[in-house]
Amino acid sequence: MASGARSVVVIGGGLVGLSAAFHLRRADPQVRVTLLERARVGDAASGASAAGVRAMGRDPAERALALESLGRWPELDRELEGTTGYRRGGGLRVALDDAGWAEARETVAGQRADDVPVELVDAATAHRLAPGLSPDCRGGVHCAIDGQAEAIATVHAFAAGARRLGTRIEEGVAAAALAVEGGRVAAVARGDGSREACDVAIVAGGAWSAPLLARIGVPLPLHGRGLQMLLTDPAPAGLTPVVGCFGRPLSLKQLDDGAYLIGGGWPARIPDAAVNRWQLLDDSVRGSLEVARAVYPPLAARTVARSWAGIEAFTPDDLPVLGPLPGVEGLLVAAGFSGHGFALVPAVGDILARLALGLDPRAHLWRGLDVARHAW
Ligand SMILES: Cc1cc2nc3c(=O)[nH]c(=O)nc-3n(C[C@H](O)[C@H](O)[C@H](O)COP(=O)(O)OP(=O)(O)OC[C@H]3O[C@@H](n4cnc5c(N)ncnc54)[C@H](O)[C@@H]3O)c2cc1C
């Protein structure tokens, strides 16, 4: 990446784009940063997210990035001068049967070798960490540094932080095309017909990043999937860690107001891939509640107060594409976070800013996530 961009256009006002903008202006108050968001900031995956902040259970290629990010989360409110709702209550992935328990035991050593501080815990410890768990719980894996935040609060905190430092955030303005001239990015064509000149463009358009890149001949294999979330009515506080389960799709947490937030990757339908619209599926709602209640029986007394979905960009290997696009000077991509990008946002924004500004890009944190692995 050429050093010292003077003007950067960030495409996409999800958390990845907002974090890039925040870090750019913080690192260099002279660089002009314009962020184009075709709808409202946080309208897609970022605002819909379950907002789990975990290092546990990640692909080895994402572990360094996750650990770096988790090191930032406790200080993020101070850095952003905002409120993300972050709290570090730990993560607990339980096993309800022999197969789950075998998987739990298998997963520990590899993670510990990469410095993810997971511990195998027996049933008594699991029940102590999360009172109310199913009596079938055989134990599980605990990660004390995992935690949770609040999606919308985090979007607002990053957007406000980026604006305060001088980013121009334009909502309701789509990037229509990338203008590449002489092998380098020259501008971003805006949906309103004007042209935004820049030295560097950062494509952070989530599930809609691929069409922009396809128009300059780069067929990145990104596709959108709808992911469902359920929120119950509030209950007295009782659940501290984020709870998952081996062999069953679940992410369960209790929010500050007592409501339980239930996710885990249950699919929602996307009627038209070009737009940010989804429909919930009865089977997913039923299936998610069944799993959640089997793992954590107190949920049987709760009703669903709200449900929604978010459209997330997935790659074939479920790992993000991050970094410079080979062959086009000044073009950076950060997309395809495949259902687990929320936690990574502090480190990803920092890396994008470093790449744009020609600073040390801390390559050891994102080895294996580069764009070139999807050869075209
Ligand atoms: C339901 C759900 C639960 C999740 N739970 C977790 C979790 O617990 N932990 C975790 O770590 N991760 C989780 N994730 C994943 C995480 O939320 C995402 O990886 C992350 O928010 C992706 O951020 P993004 O900025 O890349 O994408 P997005 O938030 O989708 O933002 C992309 C933005 O780009 C805009 N855009 C697109 N094209 C253009 C264009 N041409 N011009 C201008 N703007 C454009 C869109 O409108 C959108 O606002 C979850 C995701 C979902 C959907």
The ligand as a Tripos MOL2 file, in Angstrom:
@<TRIPOS>MOLECULE
LIG
   53    58     1     0     0
SMALL
NO_CHARGES

@<TRIPOS>ATOM
      1 C1        -27.8410  -11.4640   13.7040 C.3       1 LIG1
      2 C2        -26.3400  -11.3280   13.7960 C.ar      1 LIG1
      3 C3        -25.6870  -11.6910   14.9620 C.ar      1 LIG1
      4 C4        -24.2920  -11.5290   15.0680 C.ar      1 LIG1
      5 N1        -23.6650  -11.8290   16.2430 N.ar      1 LIG1
      6 C5        -22.3450  -11.5930   16.3790 C.ar      1 LIG1
      7 C6        -21.6980  -11.7990   17.6340 C.ar      1 LIG1
      8 O1        -22.3180  -12.1590   18.6340 O.2       1 LIG1
      9 N2        -20.3560  -11.5630   17.7160 N.ar      1 LIG1
     10 C7        -19.6330  -11.1620   16.6260 C.ar      1 LIG1
     11 O2        -18.4140  -10.9900   16.7620 O.2       1 LIG1
     12 N3        -20.2320  -10.9490   15.4340 N.ar      1 LIG1
     13 C8        -21.5490  -11.1430   15.2950 C.ar      1 LIG1
     14 N4        -22.1770  -10.9130   14.0960 N.ar      1 LIG1
     15 C9        -21.3730  -10.4540   12.9710 C.3       1 LIG1
     16 C10       -21.0940   -8.9560   13.0140 C.3       1 LIG1
     17 O3        -22.2180   -8.2320   13.4690 O.3       1 LIG1
     18 C11       -20.6760   -8.5250   11.6130 C.3       1 LIG1
     19 O4        -19.5750   -9.3120   11.2080 O.3       1 LIG1
     20 C12       -20.2690   -7.0660   11.5400 C.3       1 LIG1
     21 O5        -21.2420   -6.2340   12.1250 O.3       1 LIG1
     22 C13       -20.0520   -6.6990   10.0790 C.3       1 LIG1
     23 O6        -19.8660   -5.3160    9.9820 O.3       1 LIG1
     24 P1        -19.6870   -4.6490    8.5620 P.3       1 LIG1
     25 O7        -19.4250   -3.2270    8.8020 O.co2     1 LIG1
     26 O8        -18.7150   -5.4590    7.7730 O.co2     1 LIG1
     27 O9        -21.0820   -4.8830    7.8010 O.3       1 LIG1
     28 P2        -22.4930   -4.1750    7.9350 P.3       1 LIG1
     29 O10       -22.8380   -3.8530    9.3250 O.co2     1 LIG1
     30 O11       -23.4450   -5.0240    7.1620 O.co2     1 LIG1
     31 O12       -22.2800   -2.7840    7.2020 O.3       1 LIG1
     32 C14       -22.1370   -2.6430    5.8170 C.3       1 LIG1
     33 C15       -22.7720   -1.3180    5.4640 C.3       1 LIG1
     34 O13       -22.4320   -0.9600    4.1440 O.3       1 LIG1
     35 C16       -23.5130   -0.3110    3.5600 C.3       1 LIG1
     36 N5        -23.3520   -0.3710    2.1170 N.ar      1 LIG1
     37 C17       -23.3610   -1.4880    1.3440 C.ar      1 LIG1
     38 N6        -23.1040   -1.1780    0.0670 N.ar      1 LIG1
     39 C18       -22.9190    0.1640    0.0310 C.ar      1 LIG1
     40 C19       -22.6500    1.0860   -1.0120 C.ar      1 LIG1
     41 N7        -22.4900    0.6850   -2.2920 N.pl3     1 LIG1
     42 N8        -22.5260    2.4050   -0.7150 N.ar      1 LIG1
     43 C20       -22.6610    2.8330    0.5780 C.ar      1 LIG1
     44 N9        -22.9610    1.9940    1.6000 N.ar      1 LIG1
     45 C21       -23.0700    0.6790    1.3350 C.ar      1 LIG1
     46 C22       -24.7140   -1.0500    4.0980 C.3       1 LIG1
     47 O14       -25.9000   -0.2770    4.0320 O.3       1 LIG1
     48 C23       -24.2800   -1.3580    5.5260 C.3       1 LIG1
     49 O15       -24.7410   -0.3780    6.4460 O.3       1 LIG1
     50 C24       -23.5640  -11.0600   13.9510 C.ar      1 LIG1
     51 C25       -24.2130  -10.7100   12.7800 C.ar      1 LIG1
     52 C26       -25.6010  -10.8270   12.6960 C.ar      1 LIG1
     53 C27       -26.2930  -10.4140   11.4300 C.3       1 LIG1
@<TRIPOS>BOND
     1     1     2 1
     2     2     3 ar
     3     2    52 ar
     4     3     4 ar
     5     4     5 ar
     6     4    50 ar
     7     5     6 ar
     8     6     7 ar
     9     6    13 1
    10     7     8 2
    11     7     9 ar
    12     9    10 ar
    13    10    11 2
    14    10    12 ar
    15    12    13 ar
    16    13    14 ar
    17    14    15 1
    18    14    50 ar
    19    15    16 1
    20    16    17 1
    21    16    18 1
    22    18    19 1
    23    18    20 1
    24    20    21 1
    25    20    22 1
    26    22    23 1
    27    23    24 1
    28    24    25 2
    29    24    26 1
    30    24    27 1
    31    27    28 1
    32    28    29 2
    33    28    30 1
    34    28    31 1
    35    31    32 1
    36    32    33 1
    37    33    34 1
    38    33    48 1
    39    34    35 1
    40    35    36 1
    41    35    46 1
    42    36    37 ar
    43    36    45 ar
    44    37    38 ar
    45    38    39 ar
    46    39    40 ar
    47    39    45 ar
    48    40    41 1
    49    40    42 ar
    50    42    43 ar
    51    43    44 ar
    52    44    45 ar
    53    46    47 1
    54    46    48 1
    55    48    49 1
    56    50    51 ar
    57    51    52 ar
    58    52    53 1
@<TRIPOS>SUBSTRUCTURE
     1 LIG1         1 GROUP 0 **** ****
